């Protein structure tokens, strides 16, 4: 009978239940558990299994390049960051309010670490998200022009609950890339949250995109529903200095 149940669970793709069936039936026989209790435990195992698989899939699809965590961020070494503010953001209510976050700071100050940590938290809580290096995103948008799939790509990117665009800096941009990027930001505005990390303050975005009317419109939308975090602190990438002794030959 157990063999038949295993076969049915496999055919029904109930992998979580199949994994623990023998354990649960052995426990039921030993303790005299009721049928309803056994069924409940099996269903809970299946639910937990699917939750775990779903999280694994979301993390894989998000393509976050680092295993950053709010818990491990060195707040003590970065006085330019408010730990209280980041903890508030970690509650993810900004996603519910459809607000954006822009981290502005010099290279190495922790922008990407904090941003990717928030994205990872969102994935754990069941939101769908995606990490993109800014140049890679703009290149993908440009490549989509060749086969006229830009609209389809923007539609897909617009569905993510949280989109992280990392390292928006002095990039080499073509007019078509700029247009597609602003189109994407326009589609996400008021519908989904976006996190941007950049070493450029807002006034420098005009030189980057070289399209004043479009930048005006995007900044107006961003700042309408935006939390701007300027990190004025030291680089966390300061190398450890090792004293070297030089042999002197006489």
C-alpha positions in Angstrom: 0.0 0.0 0.0 2.8 2.4 0.8 4.4 1.7 -2.6 1.1 2.6 -4.3 0.8 5.9 -2.3 4.3 6.8 -3.2 3.6 6.3 -6.8 0.4 8.4 -6.7 2.2 11.2 -4.8 4.9 11.2 -7.5 2.4 11.3 -10.3 0.6 14.1 -8.6 3.9 15.9 -8.1 3.4 16.1 -4.3 7.2 15.8 -3.6 7.0 17.3 -0.1 4.5 14.7 1.0 6.4 11.9 -0.7 9.6 12.8 1.0 8.1 12.3 4.5 5.4 9.7 3.9 7.2 6.8 5.5 8.3 8.8 8.5 4.8 10.1 9.1 3.2 6.7 8.7 5.7 5.1 11.1 5.1 7.8 13.6 1.3 7.4 13.3 1.6 3.6 13.8 3.8 4.1 16.9 1.7 6.9 18.5 -1.7 5.9 17.3 -2.3 9.2 15.6 -5.7 9.9 14.0 -6.1 9.9 10.3 -6.9 13.6 10.2 -3.7 14.4 12.2 -1.6 12.4 9.7 -3.2 14.1 6.7 -2.7 17.5 8.3 1.1 16.8 9.0 1.5 15.6 5.4 -0.2 18.6 4.0 2.0 20.9 6.2 5.1 19.2 4.9 3.9 19.7 1.3 3.2 23.4 2.0 6.6 24.0 3.5 8.3 22.2 0.6 6.5 24.4 -1.9 7.3 27.5 0.0 11.0 26.6 0.0 11.0 25.7 -3.7 9.2 29.0 -4.5 11.8 31.0 -2.5 14.6 29.1 -4.3 13.1 30.0 -7.7 12.6 33.6 -6.8 16.2 33.9 -5.6 17.5 32.2 -8.7 15.5 34.4 -11.0 16.5 37.6 -9.2 20.2 37.0 -10.0 21.6 38.9 -7.0 25.4 38.6 -7.3 26.2 38.8 -3.5 24.8 37.2 -0.3 24.4 40.5 1.5 22.3 40.8 4.6 21.0 43.6 6.8 22.1 41.6 9.8 25.7 41.4 8.7 26.1 45.0 7.3 28.9 46.8 9.2 26.9 49.8 10.5 29.6 50.5 13.0 32.1 51.1 10.2 29.7 53.3 8.1 28.5 56.3 10.1 27.0 57.7 7.0 24.1 55.2 7.2 21.2 55.4 9.7 20.8 51.9 11.1 17.3 52.9 12.4 16.2 54.0 8.9 17.5 50.8 7.2 15.7 48.7 9.8 12.5 50.6 9.0 13.0 49.9 5.3 13.6 46.2 6.1 9.9 46.1 7.2 9.2 46.4 3.4 6.3 48.8 3.9 7.8 50.9 1.1 6.8 48.2 -1.4 3.2 48.2 -0.1 3.2 52.0 -0.5 4.8 51.7 -4.0 7.7 53.9 -3.0 11.1 54.0 -4.6 14.5 54.2 -2.9 17.6 55.9 -4.3 21.0 55.3 -2.6 23.5 58.0 -3.5 27.1 57.8 -2.4 30.7 57.3 -3.4 31.9 53.8 -4.5 32.4 51.4 -1.7 30.1 53.1 0.8 27.7 50.2 1.0 25.0 51.2 -1.4 24.8 48.0 -3.4 25.0 45.9 -0.2 22.1 47.6 1.4 20.0 47.6 -1.7 20.6 44.0 -2.5 19.8 43.1 1.2 16.4 44.8 0.9 15.8 42.9 -2.4 16.7 39.6 -0.8 14.3 40.3 2.2 11.5 41.1 -0.3 12.1 37.8 -2.1 12.0 35.9 1.3 8.6 37.6 2.0 7.2 36.4 -1.3 7.7 39.4 -3.6 9.1 38.9 -7.0 12.2 40.9 -7.8 15.2 41.3 -10.1 18.8 42.7 -9.7 20.3 44.5 -12.7 23.6 46.2 -13.1 22.6 49.5 -14.8 24.9 49.0 -17.8 23.6 45.4 -18.4 20.0 46.6 -18.2 20.6 49.4 -20.7 22.4 47.0 -23.0 19.6 44.5 -22.8 17.1 47.2 -23.6 19.2 48.3 -26.6 19.6 44.7 -27.8 15.8 44.3 -27.7 15.5 47.0 -30.4 17.0 44.6 -33.0 14.2 42.1 -32.9 11.6 44.6 -31.8 11.0 42.9 -28.5 11.5 46.1 -26.4 7.8 46.4 -25.5 7.7 42.8 -24.4 10.9 43.2 -22.3 9.6 46.4 -20.6 6.3 44.7 -19.9 8.2 41.8 -18.2 10.4 44.2 -16.2 7.4 46.2 -15.2 5.8 43.2 -13.4 8.5 42.8 -10.8 7.4 43.9 -7.4 10.9 45.3 -6.8 13.5 46.1 -9.4 17.0 46.9 -8.3 19.2 49.0 -10.7 22.7 49.0 -9.5 25.6 51.4 -10.3 23.8 54.1 -12.3 26.9 56.2 -13.1 28.8 57.6 -16.0 27.7 55.2 -18.7 28.1 55.3 -22.4 24.5 55.7 -23.6 22.8 55.8 -27.0 19.7 57.8 -27.5 17.7 54.6 -28.0 18.8 53.3 -24.7 17.8 56.4 -22.9 14.4 56.4 -24.4 13.8 52.8 -23.5 15.0 53.3 -19.9 12.7 56.3 -19.4 9.9 54.2 -20.9 10.6 51.5 -18.3 10.6 53.9 -15.4 7.4 55.5 -16.6 5.7 52.1 -16.7 6.8 51.2 -13.2 5.9 54.6 -11.7 2.9 54.3 -9.4 2.7 50.6 -9.9 5.9 48.9 -8.6 8.8 49.9 -6.4 12.3 50.5 -7.8 15.7 50.8 -6.0 18.5 52.7 -7.7 22.1 52.9 -6.5 24.3 55.6 -7.9 27.4 57.7 -7.3 25.7 60.7 -9.1 23.5 63.2 -7.3 20.3 64.1 -9.0 21.8 67.3 -10.6 24.4 65.1 -12.4 21.7 62.9 -14.0 21.3 65.6 -16.7 24.8 65.1 -17.9 24.4 61.3 -17.9 21.2 61.2 -19.9 21.5 64.4 -21.8 17.8 64.8 -22.2 16.6 67.5 -19.8 12.8 67.2 -20.4 13.0 63.4 -19.8 15.2 63.8 -16.7 12.8 66.5 -15.3 9.9 64.1 -15.8 11.6 61.1 -14.3 12.9 63.0 -11.3 9.5 64.5 -10.7 8.0 61.0 -10.6 10.8 59.5 -8.6 10.8 62.2 -5.9 7.0 62.0 -5.7 7.2 58.5 -4.2 10.9 58.3 -3.2 13.1 57.8 -0.3 16.6 59.3 -1.0 19.4 58.0 1.1 22.7 59.9 0.8 25.6 58.0 2.2 28.3 60.5 3.2 30.8 58.1 4.8 34.0 56.3 4.3 34.6 53.5 1.8 34.2 50.0 3.2 36.7 48.7 0.7 39.7 50.1 2.5 42.5 47.5 2.1 44.2 46.0 5.1 47.8 47.3 5.1 50.5 44.7 5.7 53.9 45.8 6.9 56.6 44.4 4.7 60.2 44.1 5.7 62.8 44.7 3.0 66.0 42.8 3.2 69.0 45.0 2.8 72.0 43.5 1.2 75.4 45.1 2.0 
